[in-house]
């Protein structure tokens, strides 16, 4: 997978690994919004991905922390 220099920089700033992007494309859902491809995980596809990963790869999966605003 080739990423632009800007994409690599933003991933670095956000702590996103290239492997995580590849998993999203392979296992995630795809929709279109205003002519752009949008990939995302729903619960079913995320679980499917976890079943397909090795124990070492699962270690790289981080769940996003849920922020609560009170």
N, C-alpha and C positions, 0 to 999 in steps of 0.2 A: 504494500500500500504506500502510495506517495502522498505526503502532506506538504502543504505550502510552508514556507518559513514562518509565516504568521500563525498558522495552525500549530506548528511545533512550539512556538513561543507561548501561545495561549494555553496549550496542554501543560507545558512546564509550569506556568504560573498557577494553574489550577490543580496540579498534582494528578493529572490524567495520564495513564500509561498508554502507549500505542496498542498494547495487547488488549486493553479494555475497549478501545475503539473497534478493534477487529472483532471481539466478542459481540459487541453491540450490532455490528453489521451482519454477522453470521446468525446470531440467535435472536436478535431483537425484532421488533415490529417496524414496519415501514409505512409511512403515510406521506402525502404530499400537501404542502401548504404554500400557496402563492408561487408555484413553480419550483419549489425547493423540496428535496427529499428530507424528511425528518424521521430519524430513527429513535426508538424509545423501547424501554422494557415494560411489559406488564408482568403481573405476578406469574402467570403460566409460563411465559417465555423465559423469565429469569430462573424459575425452577428448572426448566428444561436445560438451560445453559449449565446450571450447577451440576446436574446429573451427567453432563458430558465432559466435565473437567476432571483432571486428576487432583489428588489432594494438594499437591504443590501449587497448581494453578488456582485452586479454591482459596488458597492463602492470599492471593493477590486481589481477590474480590473484596471490596470494602462496601459496606452498606452506608448510604448517606445518612448523616445525622439529621434527625428531624428537629427543626427549629420551631420553637413555640414563641409566639409573640403575645404577650399579655398586656 
